[in-house]
Amino acid sequence: MSAEQDFEGVMGERKKMGNAAKSKAVESIVEALKRQGYCVVSLKYRIAARIDSEDWQQKTPSADMYRRCYSKDQVTVSATIMKHLKSSHHGYDKYRPLDKVKQK
């Protein structure tokens, strides 16, 4: 399941829940995005991106620049979720393949 599908599924269910359940939903989305290596690349547009290529260092030596300029794997997140993700500048500097992401 991709981060977008996970996000959309949880957000659809979130409308039916109380506050405690909503915070659990947000926590699960944040954990899924962190496991997959997503970091915030735009505060204004609430965009999170990840390093989506194993050979990303051939394009640019900076993980931050790769996420902002070259990554094709970007998602739009809510302001609440965005607060819990790392910024791209201080984010992960390794490629995390989606098919090998450890699920809880």
N, C-alpha and C positions, 0 to 999 in steps of 0.2 A: 504494500500500500504506500502510495507516495504521500509526501507531507501535505500536498493540497487536498487529496482525498480524505486524509485523516482529519485535517482542519475543517473541511466542509461537513463531514459526517458529525464531528463533535459539535460544531457550531449549530447545526440543524437541531440536534438533541438539546442543546443548551437553552433554547427558547422555552422548553417545557420544564426546566429545573428550577430549584430554589438557589439561593446564594451559595450555600455550602457546596452543592453539586456543581455550580458554575465555576467555583474556584478549583475544584478537582479537574474539571474539563480543561481549564486554562493550564493547570499544571501538567496534564498529560500531553497537551499540544506542545508546550514549551520543552518538555523532556524529549519528545519525538524530534523536534527541530534541532535541539542541541546534539542528539545522538547522530543526526545526519550532517552536522557541521554547519548549520546555517548561522549567519551573523548579519547584523543590521548594516545595510549599505546606504540607506536613505531614510532619514528621520522625517523629512517633509512628506514623502510618498509612502512611508511605512513599508519599505521593501527589504526583505532579507534574502541573501544569496549564499551559495556554498561553492566550494571548489569542486567543479564537476568533471575535471580531467586529470588523469594520472600524470600527464606530462606538462602540467601547468607552468612549471618553472622555465620551460623553453620559451614561453611567451613573455613572461615578466618575472623578475626575481621577488616581487612583493606579492604576498598572498592577498593583501588588501586591494591592490590594484587589479589583480586577476578577478576577484569577486565583483568589483565595481565595473570593470570594463569588458571582460571576456566571458564571464559566467553566463550560461544559458539557463541555469537552474535557479530561478528567482521566484519568490512568492510574496504576496502582499499579506501583511499580518495586521491584527488589531493593535491599537495603542497599548492595551493591557499586556498583550503577549510581547510586544516589542520591548517593553521595559525590562523583561527578564532575559533577553538575549544579549550576547556580547556584541560590542561594536566591531565592525570589520577590521579596524586598525589594531585592536587588541584580541582578535579572534584566532581561530584555529589555523595552523599553517600546514596542515597535511590533508591530502585527499582522502575522503571517506566514501568508499563505494556504497551505493544504496542497497545492493543485493547482499552485502556482507554486514550491514548494520545490525548490531545486536539488539534483539527485541526482548523486552522484559516479560 
